Amino acid sequence: MKIALLGYGRMGKTIEQIALQKGHEIVLKVDENTKNYDITLADIAIDFSIPSVAFRNISTCLNNNVPVVSGTTGWLNKFEDAKKICNDKDGGFIYASNFSLGVNIFFELNEYLAKMMKNLSQYQISMEEIHHTKKLDEPSGTAITLAEGIIEHTSKNNWALNVTKSDTEIPIVAKRISDVPGTHSIEYKSEVDTVDIKHTAHNRNGFALGAVIAAEWLVNKKGVFTMKDVLGIK
């Protein structure tokens, strides 16, 4: 594949390494200093940019018939617009808050546990996420996806950042610590015990590999997809 990298920070560079190892070609490297480029040079684009430019990047791809995989979070107020462009242009688009294969397994485990805990009101739900200090959005997109999975299967109706306790919302604590790729934990605590699950990323390679696998899968497909489609998770 000929790949355009939209965003050439640490994640973009890691994706580049893995894509080259898998025999792909990087034809564009776009960052905040790139003024003009021809997206049609690429067979597919992988967007790990920043929230303020993600929608523009995705729109440019879809309007030029270039399928796009996006892992940028913090721009989802425009997600429905991106889906409409994709469908109107008969394009291909995958968004995921996290492309790590392990995290996507964790998403499924989270929903399964939420279903089991649904009627056990003695347990208080809380979440914590830890990322590096350069991460711009808070809480992380992964934490929001986890919260949405719990909301779908419990009586909680929203999440709230940095609150201690809530009957209707899931409290999320967000921490920013140097050189932490990503840690997410979910806790169900009662007076007698605690049940918790946790995913810890050791480096960025898992995120990058998942994004390249998603790009390989998306080629020649039309529609809006998720990592569940890529991994065959029903």
Secondary structure, 3 states (H helix, E strand, C coil): CEEEEECCCHHHHHHHHHHHHCCCEEEEEECCCCCCCCHHHCCEEEECCCHHHHHHHHHHHHHCCCCEEECCCCCHHHHHHHHHHHHHCCCEEEECCCCCHHHHHHHHHHHHHHHHHCCCCCCEEEEEEEECCCCCCCCCHHHHHHHHHHHHHCCCCEEEECCCCCCCEEEEEEEECCCCCCEEEEEEECCCCEEEEEEECCCCHHHHHHHHHHHHHHCCCCEEECHHHHHCCC
